[in-house]
Amino acid sequence: MNASAPLLRIRGLCVDFPRGGRVLHDVSLDAAEGEIVGLVGESGAGKTLATLSILGLAPAPGRIAGGKIFVGDQELTQLDEEALRPLRGRLAGFVFQDPSASLNPVRRIGSALIESAMRHSGLSRKQARKRAIEALRSVELPEPESALRAFPHQFSGGQRQRIMIALALINRPPLLIADEPTTALDAAVQSRVLDLLKRRARRHTLLMITHDLALAAGFCDRLYVMHGGRVVEHGPARELFSQPRHNYTRSLLDALPGRRTTAPMRSGRPQSREALAAVRGLTVRYRGAAQAAVENVDFAVHANETVCLVGESGSGKTTIARALAGVIRAAPDQLSFPALGDDPPSAAVRARHLQMVFQDPYSSLNPRWPVERIVAEPIRTHRLCSRPEQKARVAALLSRVGLDPRRMNRRPAAFSGGQRQRIALARALAMNPRLLLADEALSALDIRTQAQILALLRDIREERKLALLLITHDLSLASEVGDRVIVLRRGRIVEQGPASRVMNSPRHEYTRELLAAQARWRRGSPRQQGRRMYTPGL
């Protein structure tokens, strides 16, 4: 790490919004050339706003009300939009959480890369094309020449994130800003993307935003902890992780899997031997696909039981959940619901007893509807109570998931990510389901919000004796909350069993690979916290 003056210097940064008042308070941080600096904190702490402000990208009507920002010798806060625009690609590259939202779906990959190189680096089209190929090759994307002609949907999630990194680096900026770059990726792909970022950081300054404190402590050189728009603590990553000084930092560490003090999610055993849902030889093949999305899958879910489906992207986890929910048609003999009465159950019965909670509460809630209408929709559709009773029922549901019923007239935009996921959970619980299907419902949440939602799910499961099928790529989470874990690869089950056995003594090589990939960049693994988990070479 270079001991000279920091490449990035932020001094006393303040950002105001007309209605919200001051949201960033006197934020200061440094990042040296070749250094990886992490910004950690829960949702709404100000991490993303602070980094967007570096190049004047704070969302309107926000404005910088004080402080200075330097990248190298260039002071940026005094520059207007016209002066900042040509500097953005040259001074800093951004890698965002969701490459699907950042890449234009109707634009070829090469078009975006070549245009950026021509605009910000002043290259000819021929030179820009050559640099685009070099950029894709540097992020280890297969067949970079062919990739230039492809569209985003033709790549996997991990490949799209590599393309985002290539786009961020094509103009060779000194500063790379990565905002939750691996949150939506499975353990194996996440490890490869982190390896790539680590290598690139040797020639750049990397500022990484993450809510995963264990990842930040294992990956970054130094950490800044943000809370309420302020930096509350900073220091060397290992020191801050092992000896936190601020109460808020300690609370983040206490919320990590393996350190949580709340009661475990596991039930110990299901309440009934009769299965709520049984999957027998499930096979799903999409039209035009050479390989089945799911092939010959067998398992069952019982009342008051948590079953975790884990595996890399494209392994068939979501396809199984969609088949159970009736979104994807499966052969009648491949799915049964013994505890629901009629077999097969009608669409109405299935909809009432099986509910889904999706990964992204931003897209699963209608942005134009108030919360009352969102939560009441299934109640109204299935005529579960009279219209005068609906409001009281919605209020009770919102209270149960920890939201103020007085805010039910507001739209989703008025709520944080964690609050929106609570709204989605209230909507799912409105039907009083027997089985809850949670598809990566916790992966986008910060560690404290995740712990709160887990505690809520545990309490509701015990109250209602419902079953939970949890789809997750977070093996630490599966280890903590699952009664049983099912490991999927390429549409097939490669291993299943009690969570403690699968995580501590994995029998399949693929399970061992997933556990090793997740453990690679993380400090404070379950093993370090006094709980044994498989680690290669131990």
C-alpha positions as CSV (number, residue, x, y, z in Angstrom):
1,M,0.0,0.0,0.0
2,N,1.4,3.4,-1.0
3,A,2.3,5.6,2.0
4,S,2.0,8.8,0.0
5,A,-1.0,11.2,0.2
6,P,-4.4,9.5,-0.1
7,L,-5.8,9.3,-3.6
8,L,-9.3,10.0,-2.2
9,R,-9.9,12.5,0.5
10,I,-13.3,13.5,1.8
11,R,-13.3,16.3,4.4
12,G,-16.4,17.3,6.4
13,L,-18.9,16.3,3.7
14,C,-22.5,17.5,4.5
15,V,-25.5,16.8,2.2
16,D,-28.9,18.4,2.7
17,F,-32.4,17.6,1.3
18,P,-35.0,20.3,1.3
19,R,-37.6,18.3,3.2
20,G,-35.4,15.7,5.0
21,G,-32.9,18.2,6.3
22,R,-29.3,17.2,6.7
23,V,-28.7,13.5,5.9
24,L,-24.9,13.4,5.8
25,H,-23.1,15.0,8.8
26,D,-19.4,15.9,8.6
27,V,-18.3,12.8,6.8
28,S,-14.5,12.4,6.4
29,L,-12.5,9.5,5.0
30,D,-9.2,8.7,3.2
31,A,-8.3,6.0,0.7
32,A,-4.8,5.5,-0.6
33,E,-3.6,4.1,-3.9
34,G,-3.7,0.3,-3.9
35,E,-5.9,0.3,-0.7
36,I,-9.2,-1.4,-0.2
37,V,-11.4,0.7,2.0
38,G,-14.8,-0.5,3.2
39,L,-17.9,1.5,4.1
40,V,-20.2,-0.5,6.3
41,G,-23.5,0.1,8.0
42,E,-27.2,-0.7,7.8
43,S,-29.6,0.5,5.1
44,G,-30.1,4.3,5.2
45,A,-26.8,4.9,7.0
46,G,-25.6,7.2,4.1
47,K,-23.0,4.9,2.5
48,T,-24.3,5.1,-1.1
49,L,-25.1,8.8,-0.8
50,A,-21.5,9.6,0.4
51,T,-20.0,7.8,-2.6
52,L,-22.4,9.2,-5.1
53,S,-21.5,12.7,-3.9
54,I,-17.9,12.2,-4.8
55,L,-18.7,12.9,-8.5
56,G,-21.8,15.0,-8.0
57,L,-24.3,12.2,-8.5
58,A,-26.3,12.7,-5.3
59,P,-30.0,12.3,-6.2
60,A,-31.9,15.5,-6.7
61,P,-32.9,17.6,-4.8
62,G,-30.0,16.7,-2.5
63,R,-27.1,19.1,-2.5
64,I,-23.6,19.3,-1.0
65,A,-23.9,21.8,1.8
66,G,-20.4,21.7,3.1
67,G,-17.0,20.0,2.9
68,K,-14.5,19.2,0.3
69,I,-13.7,16.1,-1.9
70,F,-10.4,15.4,-3.6
71,V,-9.5,12.7,-6.1
72,G,-5.8,13.1,-6.5
73,D,-5.2,16.9,-6.8
74,Q,-8.6,17.6,-8.3
75,E,-11.1,19.2,-5.9
76,L,-14.6,18.3,-7.0
77,T,-17.2,20.0,-4.8
78,Q,-16.8,23.4,-6.6
79,L,-17.3,22.0,-10.1
80,D,-20.7,22.4,-11.9
81,E,-22.3,19.6,-13.8
82,E,-20.7,20.6,-17.1
83,A,-17.2,20.4,-15.6
84,L,-17.9,17.2,-13.8
85,R,-19.4,15.2,-16.7
86,P,-16.1,14.6,-18.6
87,L,-14.3,13.8,-15.4
88,R,-16.6,11.0,-14.2
89,G,-15.4,8.2,-16.4
90,R,-11.7,9.2,-16.0
91,L,-11.6,9.7,-12.3
92,A,-13.8,6.9,-11.0
93,G,-15.7,3.8,-12.1
94,F,-18.8,2.5,-10.4
95,V,-19.9,-1.2,-9.9
96,F,-23.4,-1.4,-8.6
97,Q,-25.3,-4.2,-6.8
98,D,-27.6,-5.2,-9.6
99,P,-26.0,-5.4,-13.1
100,S,-29.4,-6.2,-14.6
101,A,-30.6,-2.7,-13.6
102,S,-27.4,-1.1,-14.7
103,L,-27.0,-2.6,-18.2
104,N,-29.4,-1.6,-20.9
105,P,-31.2,-4.8,-21.9
106,V,-31.7,-3.8,-25.6
107,R,-28.1,-2.6,-26.0
108,R,-25.2,-4.9,-27.0
109,I,-22.4,-5.1,-24.4
110,G,-19.8,-3.8,-27.0
111,S,-21.9,-0.7,-27.7
112,A,-21.8,0.4,-24.0
113,L,-18.0,-0.3,-23.6
114,I,-17.0,1.3,-26.9
115,E,-19.1,4.4,-26.4
116,S,-17.6,4.9,-22.9
117,A,-14.0,4.6,-24.1
118,M,-14.6,7.0,-27.0
119,R,-16.4,9.6,-24.8
120,H,-14.1,9.6,-21.8
121,S,-10.7,8.5,-23.2
122,G,-11.0,10.2,-26.6
123,L,-10.3,7.0,-28.5
124,S,-11.2,6.3,-32.1
125,R,-13.8,3.5,-32.6
126,K,-11.1,1.0,-33.6
127,Q,-9.0,1.9,-30.6
128,A,-12.1,1.8,-28.3
129,R,-13.1,-1.7,-29.6
130,K,-9.6,-3.0,-28.9
131,R,-9.7,-1.6,-25.4
132,A,-13.2,-3.1,-24.9
133,I,-11.9,-6.5,-25.8
134,E,-8.9,-6.0,-23.4
135,A,-11.3,-4.9,-20.6
136,L,-13.4,-8.0,-21.0
137,R,-10.4,-10.2,-21.1
138,S,-9.0,-8.6,-18.0
139,V,-12.1,-9.6,-16.1
140,E,-11.8,-13.2,-17.4
141,L,-15.0,-13.2,-19.5
142,P,-14.8,-16.1,-22.0
143,E,-14.6,-15.2,-25.7
144,P,-14.5,-11.4,-25.3
145,E,-14.8,-10.8,-29.1
146,S,-18.1,-12.7,-29.2
147,A,-19.3,-11.1,-25.9
148,L,-19.2,-7.6,-27.6
149,R,-22.0,-8.7,-29.9
150,A,-24.2,-10.2,-27.1
151,F,-27.0,-8.7,-25.0
152,P,-27.0,-8.7,-21.1
153,H,-29.6,-11.4,-20.8
154,Q,-27.3,-13.9,-22.6
155,F,-25.0,-13.9,-19.6
156,S,-25.2,-15.3,-16.1
157,G,-25.4,-13.0,-13.0
158,G,-21.8,-13.4,-12.3
159,Q,-20.8,-12.7,-15.9
160,R,-22.9,-9.6,-15.9
161,Q,-21.1,-8.4,-12.8
162,R,-17.8,-9.0,-14.6
163,I,-19.0,-6.9,-17.5
164,M,-19.9,-4.1,-15.0
165,I,-16.4,-4.2,-13.6
166,A,-15.0,-4.0,-17.2
167,L,-17.2,-1.0,-17.9
168,A,-16.0,0.6,-14.7
169,L,-12.4,0.1,-15.6
170,I,-12.3,0.7,-19.3
171,N,-11.2,4.3,-18.9
172,R,-8.5,3.3,-16.4
173,P,-9.7,5.5,-13.6
174,P,-7.6,5.6,-10.4
175,L,-10.7,5.1,-8.2
176,L,-13.1,2.1,-8.3
177,I,-16.3,2.3,-6.2
178,A,-18.2,-1.0,-5.7
179,D,-21.6,-0.7,-4.1
180,E,-22.7,-4.1,-2.7
181,P,-21.2,-5.8,-5.8
182,T,-21.7,-9.4,-4.6
183,T,-24.9,-9.2,-2.5
184,A,-27.0,-10.9,-5.1
185,L,-24.5,-13.6,-6.1
186,D,-24.1,-17.1,-4.8
187,A,-21.1,-18.2,-2.8
188,A,-19.0,-19.6,-5.6
189,V,-19.6,-16.7,-8.0
190,Q,-19.2,-14.2,-5.2
191,S,-15.8,-15.6,-4.4
192,R,-14.6,-15.3,-8.0
193,V,-15.8,-11.7,-8.3
194,L,-14.1,-10.8,-5.1
195,D,-10.9,-12.5,-6.3
196,L,-11.1,-10.3,-9.4
197,L,-11.7,-7.1,-7.5
198,K,-8.8,-7.9,-5.2
199,R,-6.5,-8.3,-8.1
200,R,-7.7,-5.1,-9.8
201,A,-7.3,-3.2,-6.5
202,R,-3.5,-3.5,-6.7
203,R,-3.6,-0.9,-9.5
204,H,-6.5,1.2,-8.3
205,T,-8.0,2.5,-5.1
206,L,-11.1,0.4,-4.2
207,L,-13.9,1.9,-2.1
208,M,-16.3,-0.9,-1.3
209,I,-19.8,-0.5,0.2
210,T,-21.2,-3.5,1.9
211,H,-23.6,-4.5,4.8
212,D,-21.7,-7.8,5.2
213,L,-19.4,-6.9,8.1
214,A,-17.7,-10.4,8.1
215,L,-16.9,-9.9,4.4
216,A,-15.6,-6.4,4.9
217,A,-13.3,-7.5,7.7
218,G,-11.8,-10.2,5.6
219,F,-11.6,-8.3,2.3
220,C,-10.8,-4.7,3.2
221,D,-7.7,-3.0,4.6
222,R,-9.6,-0.4,6.6
223,L,-13.2,0.1,7.5
224,Y,-15.4,3.1,8.1
225,V,-18.7,2.4,10.0
226,M,-21.6,4.7,9.2
227,H,-24.8,5.2,11.2
228,G,-27.4,7.9,10.8
229,G,-25.3,9.8,8.2
230,R,-22.2,9.9,10.3
231,V,-18.9,8.0,10.5
232,V,-19.0,6.6,14.0
233,E,-15.8,4.5,13.9
234,H,-13.0,3.8,11.6
235,G,-9.7,1.9,11.7
236,P,-7.9,-1.2,10.4
237,A,-10.4,-3.9,9.4
238,R,-9.0,-6.7,11.7
239,E,-8.7,-4.4,14.7
240,L,-12.2,-3.0,14.3
241,F,-13.6,-6.4,13.9
242,S,-11.9,-7.9,16.9
243,Q,-11.9,-4.8,19.2
244,P,-14.8,-2.5,18.2
245,R,-15.0,0.7,20.3
246,H,-18.5,2.1,19.3
247,N,-21.7,0.5,20.6
248,Y,-23.2,0.6,17.1
249,T,-20.2,-1.4,15.7
250,R,-20.6,-3.9,18.5
251,S,-24.4,-4.2,17.6
252,L,-23.5,-5.0,14.0
253,L,-21.1,-7.7,15.0
254,D,-23.6,-9.2,17.5
255,A,-26.1,-9.5,14.6
256,L,-23.7,-11.7,12.5
257,P,-24.7,-15.4,12.1
258,G,-23.1,-17.3,14.8
259,R,-23.1,-14.3,17.2
260,R,-26.8,-13.6,17.4
261,T,-28.2,-13.8,20.9
262,T,-31.8,-14.4,19.8
263,A,-33.3,-17.9,20.0
264,P,-32.4,-20.2,17.1
265,M,-34.8,-20.5,14.2
266,R,-34.7,-24.3,14.2
267,S,-37.7,-26.1,15.5
268,G,-35.9,-29.2,16.5
269,R,-38.4,-31.4,14.9
270,P,-41.6,-30.9,12.8
271,Q,-44.9,-30.9,14.5
272,S,-46.5,-33.4,12.2
273,R,-45.3,-36.4,10.3
274,E,-47.8,-35.5,7.6
275,A,-46.1,-33.4,4.9
276,L,-47.6,-30.0,4.0
277,A,-45.9,-30.4,0.6
278,A,-44.2,-33.4,-1.0
279,V,-42.1,-33.3,-4.1
280,R,-41.6,-36.6,-5.9
281,G,-39.5,-36.8,-9.0
282,L,-40.1,-33.2,-10.0
283,T,-38.8,-32.4,-13.5
284,V,-39.2,-29.0,-15.1
285,R,-37.9,-28.3,-18.6
286,Y,-38.3,-24.9,-20.2
287,R,-39.1,-24.6,-23.9
288,G,-36.0,-24.6,-26.1
289,A,-33.7,-25.4,-23.2
290,A,-31.2,-28.2,-23.9
291,Q,-31.1,-29.2,-20.2
292,A,-33.9,-29.6,-17.6
293,A,-34.1,-26.7,-15.1
294,V,-35.0,-29.3,-12.4
295,E,-34.7,-33.0,-12.7
296,N,-35.9,-35.9,-10.5
297,V,-36.1,-33.8,-7.3
298,D,-37.5,-35.4,-4.1
299,F,-38.2,-33.9,-0.7
300,A,-40.9,-32.9,1.7
301,V,-41.7,-30.0,4.0
302,H,-43.6,-30.5,7.3
303,A,-45.4,-28.1,9.6
304,N,-43.2,-25.9,11.9
305,E,-40.1,-26.9,9.9
306,T,-37.6,-24.7,8.1
307,V,-36.1,-26.3,5.0
308,C,-33.3,-24.4,3.2
309,L,-32.6,-24.7,-0.6
310,V,-29.0,-23.7,-1.4
311,G,-27.0,-23.8,-4.5
312,E,-25.4,-21.5,-7.2
313,S,-27.4,-19.4,-9.6
314,G,-29.3,-21.5,-12.1
315,S,-29.3,-24.6,-9.9
316,G,-33.1,-24.8,-9.9
317,K,-34.0,-23.3,-6.5
318,T,-36.5,-20.7,-7.7
319,T,-38.0,-23.1,-10.3
320,I,-38.9,-25.5,-7.5
321,A,-40.5,-22.8,-5.4
322,R,-42.5,-21.5,-8.5
323,A,-43.7,-25.1,-9.2
324,L,-44.9,-25.5,-5.6
325,A,-46.7,-22.1,-5.8
326,G,-48.4,-23.2,-9.1
327,V,-46.7,-20.5,-11.1
328,I,-45.0,-23.2,-13.2
329,R,-47.0,-26.2,-14.2
330,A,-45.8,-29.6,-13.0
331,A,-47.1,-33.1,-13.6
332,P,-49.9,-33.8,-11.0
333,D,-48.1,-36.9,-9.6
334,Q,-44.9,-34.9,-8.9
335,L,-46.4,-32.5,-6.3
336,S,-48.7,-33.4,-3.5
337,F,-50.1,-31.4,-0.5
338,P,-51.5,-34.0,1.9
339,A,-52.2,-31.6,4.8
340,L,-54.2,-29.3,2.6
341,G,-57.2,-31.6,2.0
342,D,-58.0,-32.0,-1.7
343,D,-55.1,-33.5,-3.6
344,P,-54.3,-31.9,-6.0
345,P,-55.7,-28.7,-4.3
346,S,-57.5,-26.1,-6.4
347,A,-55.7,-23.0,-7.4
348,A,-57.6,-21.0,-4.8
349,V,-56.7,-23.4,-2.0
350,R,-53.1,-23.5,-3.0
351,A,-52.9,-19.7,-3.2
352,R,-54.4,-19.4,0.2
353,H,-52.1,-21.9,1.9
354,L,-48.8,-21.3,0.0
355,Q,-47.5,-17.7,-0.2
356,M,-44.2,-16.3,-1.6
357,V,-41.9,-13.5,-0.3
358,F,-39.5,-12.4,-3.0
359,Q,-35.9,-11.1,-2.9
360,D,-36.6,-7.6,-4.1
361,P,-39.3,-5.7,-2.2
362,Y,-38.7,-2.7,-4.5
363,S,-40.1,-4.6,-7.5
364,S,-42.6,-7.0,-5.7
365,L,-44.7,-4.1,-4.3
366,N,-46.8,-1.9,-6.5
367,P,-45.2,1.6,-6.2
368,R,-48.5,3.4,-6.9
369,W,-50.5,1.7,-4.2
370,P,-50.6,2.7,-0.5
371,V,-49.6,0.0,1.9
372,E,-53.2,-0.6,3.0
373,R,-54.2,-1.6,-0.5
374,I,-51.1,-3.8,-1.0
375,V,-51.7,-5.8,2.2
376,A,-55.5,-6.0,1.8
377,E,-55.4,-7.2,-1.8
378,P,-55.3,-11.0,-1.0
379,I,-57.9,-10.5,1.7
380,R,-60.2,-8.8,-0.8
381,T,-59.5,-11.2,-3.6
382,H,-60.3,-14.3,-1.5
383,R,-63.1,-12.5,0.5
384,L,-61.6,-13.4,3.9
385,C,-63.5,-10.7,5.7
386,S,-66.0,-7.9,5.1
387,R,-64.8,-4.6,3.7
388,P,-65.3,-2.7,7.0
389,E,-63.1,-5.3,8.7
390,Q,-60.3,-5.1,6.2
391,K,-58.7,-2.0,7.6
392,A,-58.5,-3.4,11.1
393,R,-57.0,-6.6,9.8
394,V,-54.4,-4.8,7.8
395,A,-53.5,-2.7,10.9
396,A,-53.1,-5.9,12.9
397,L,-50.9,-7.5,10.3
398,L,-48.7,-4.4,10.1
399,S,-48.4,-4.3,13.8
400,R,-47.4,-8.0,13.9
401,V,-44.5,-7.4,11.5
402,G,-43.3,-4.4,13.4
403,L,-44.7,-1.5,11.4
404,D,-46.7,1.5,12.5
405,P,-50.3,1.0,11.2
406,R,-50.7,4.8,11.1
407,R,-48.4,4.7,8.0
408,M,-50.6,2.4,6.0
409,N,-51.7,5.3,3.7
410,R,-48.1,5.8,2.5
411,R,-46.6,4.3,-0.6
412,P,-43.6,1.9,-0.7
413,A,-41.2,4.7,-1.6
414,A,-41.7,6.1,1.9
415,F,-40.1,3.0,3.5
416,S,-36.6,1.5,3.8
417,G,-35.7,-1.8,2.2
418,G,-36.2,-3.7,5.4
419,Q,-39.5,-2.0,6.0
420,R,-40.6,-2.9,2.5
421,Q,-39.8,-6.6,3.2
422,R,-41.9,-6.4,6.3
423,I,-44.8,-5.1,4.1
424,A,-44.3,-8.0,1.7
425,L,-44.3,-10.4,4.7
426,A,-47.5,-8.8,6.0
427,R,-49.1,-9.3,2.6
428,A,-48.1,-13.0,2.5
429,L,-49.4,-13.6,6.1
430,A,-52.7,-12.0,5.3
431,M,-53.9,-15.4,3.9
432,N,-52.8,-17.2,7.0
433,P,-50.7,-19.6,4.9
434,R,-49.5,-23.0,6.0
435,L,-46.3,-22.8,3.9
436,L,-44.2,-19.7,3.3
437,L,-41.8,-19.7,0.3
438,A,-39.1,-17.1,0.9
439,D,-37.0,-16.7,-2.3
440,E,-33.7,-14.9,-1.2
441,A,-36.0,-12.7,0.9
442,L,-33.1,-11.7,3.3
443,S,-30.1,-11.4,0.9
444,A,-30.6,-7.7,0.1
445,L,-31.0,-6.7,3.7
446,D,-28.3,-5.4,6.1
447,I,-27.2,-7.6,8.8
448,R,-29.2,-6.0,11.6
449,T,-32.4,-5.9,9.6
450,Q,-31.8,-9.5,8.6
451,A,-31.6,-10.5,12.2
452,Q,-34.8,-8.6,13.0
453,I,-36.7,-10.3,10.1
454,L,-35.4,-13.7,11.2
455,A,-36.6,-13.2,14.7
456,L,-40.0,-12.1,13.3
457,L,-40.2,-15.2,11.1
458,R,-39.3,-17.5,14.0
459,D,-42.0,-16.0,16.2
460,I,-44.6,-16.2,13.5
461,R,-43.7,-19.8,12.7
462,E,-44.1,-20.8,16.3
463,E,-47.4,-19.0,16.6
464,R,-48.9,-20.3,13.4
465,K,-47.1,-23.7,13.1
466,L,-46.3,-22.8,9.5
467,A,-43.5,-24.3,7.4
468,L,-40.8,-22.2,5.8
469,L,-39.0,-23.1,2.6
470,L,-36.1,-20.7,2.5
471,I,-34.1,-20.2,-0.7
472,T,-30.7,-18.7,0.0
473,H,-27.2,-18.5,-1.3
474,D,-26.0,-17.6,2.2
475,L,-24.7,-20.8,3.7
476,S,-24.1,-19.2,7.1
477,L,-27.8,-18.3,7.2
478,A,-28.8,-21.8,6.2
479,S,-26.6,-23.2,8.9
480,E,-28.2,-21.0,11.5
481,V,-31.9,-21.2,10.7
482,G,-32.5,-24.5,8.8
483,D,-33.8,-27.7,10.3
484,R,-32.8,-29.4,7.0
485,V,-30.6,-28.2,4.1
486,I,-31.0,-29.3,0.5
487,V,-28.1,-28.6,-1.9
488,L,-28.9,-28.3,-5.6
489,R,-26.6,-28.2,-8.5
490,R,-27.7,-28.0,-12.2
491,G,-31.2,-28.9,-11.3
492,R,-30.4,-32.0,-9.2
493,I,-30.1,-32.6,-5.5
494,V,-26.6,-33.5,-4.7
495,E,-27.0,-33.6,-0.9
496,Q,-29.6,-33.2,1.8
497,G,-29.9,-33.8,5.5
498,P,-30.0,-32.1,8.9
499,A,-28.5,-28.6,8.7
500,S,-25.8,-29.3,11.3
501,R,-24.6,-32.5,9.5
502,V,-24.6,-30.9,6.0
503,M,-22.7,-27.9,7.2
504,N,-20.3,-29.6,9.5
505,S,-19.6,-32.9,7.7
506,P,-20.5,-32.3,4.0
507,R,-20.5,-35.5,1.9
508,H,-20.5,-34.1,-1.6
509,E,-17.6,-32.3,-3.1
510,Y,-19.9,-29.5,-4.5
511,T,-21.1,-28.8,-0.9
512,R,-17.5,-28.6,0.3
513,E,-16.7,-26.2,-2.6
514,L,-19.6,-23.9,-1.7
515,L,-18.6,-23.8,2.0
516,A,-15.0,-23.1,1.1
517,A,-16.0,-20.3,-1.3
518,Q,-18.1,-18.6,1.3
519,A,-15.5,-18.9,4.0
520,R,-12.6,-17.6,1.9
521,W,-13.1,-13.8,2.3
522,R,-15.0,-13.8,5.6
523,R,-13.7,-13.3,9.2
524,G,-15.7,-14.5,12.1
525,S,-17.0,-17.7,10.5
526,P,-19.3,-19.9,12.6
527,R,-16.2,-22.1,13.3
528,Q,-14.4,-19.1,14.8
529,Q,-17.5,-18.3,16.9
530,G,-17.4,-21.7,18.6
531,R,-19.6,-23.5,16.1
532,R,-17.9,-26.0,13.9
533,M,-18.3,-25.7,10.2
534,Y,-16.4,-27.5,7.5
535,T,-13.2,-25.8,6.5
536,P,-10.8,-27.2,3.9
537,G,-7.6,-28.6,5.4
538,L,-8.9,-28.7,9.0
